[in-house]
Amino acid sequence: MKIENNVLKHYLKNVYFITGTAYAGKSTAVKMLAERYGMHLCGENYHMAVSDRVATPHTHPDLCYNKNLTDWKDFVTRPPEEYERWMYAVGREAAEFEVAELISLSQDKKVIADTNIPLDILKEISDYNRVAVMLSPRSMSVERFFDRDDPDKQFLLSVIDGCENSEAVMENYRKGLALINSKEHYDEYANSGFFTVVREDNGIDTREKVCDIIAKHFGLM
């Protein structure tokens, strides 16, 4: 069955999307905006509660990669190019789970989502004033990836630290992060035509300011 994009856009009219690069402040922004405006929060990887149960290797091979993983050391030692390919393929495979979940949640209330839905799909199913792209300097995306208390990232850090020759494994993993956050991918976000906010690497707390900017764009204030 195929659902036309104009139908999806209608049913997603109460959904606000934030996407972008790593360490840009997406998770913080969606939490703050949800709290400010009484919106339902869909945080990072919110689709997994369903996709982990429903996805199969036949229909969603990249989403099922972790399901079939026997040793997490295999995850962090993959070639950088494969890690880059996998990351963006997962976002595309997860998109249909995200859309279905957001339709379910948003019929009688506003929803804000930290999303990895590809830009080309967002252009088809949403509007300019419902999407914000958040970007961080590319050096921050790579060098500060583990500088936070995110349980998933700290778990990966512990896996890397537990590998033989952990320094080489970390260097390999950061090469993958560099590809994921390459200038090519950064430019795709920056030149997407969506409203964009760039994080400044100046040590100043700009969370409230950024939320004000995005809220104004979304028409929430």
Secondary structure, 3 states (H helix, E strand, C coil): CCCCHHHHHHHCCCEEEEEECCCCCHHHHHHHHHHHHCCEEECCCCCHHHHHHHCCCCCCCCCCCHHHCCCHHHHHCCCHHHHHHHHHHHHHHHHHHHHHHHHHHCCCCCEEEECCCCHHHHHHHCCHHHEEEEECCHHHHHHCCCCCCCHHHHHHHHHHHCCCCHHHHHHHHHHHHHHHCCHHHHHHHHCCCCEEEECCCCCCCCHHHHHHHHHHHHCCC
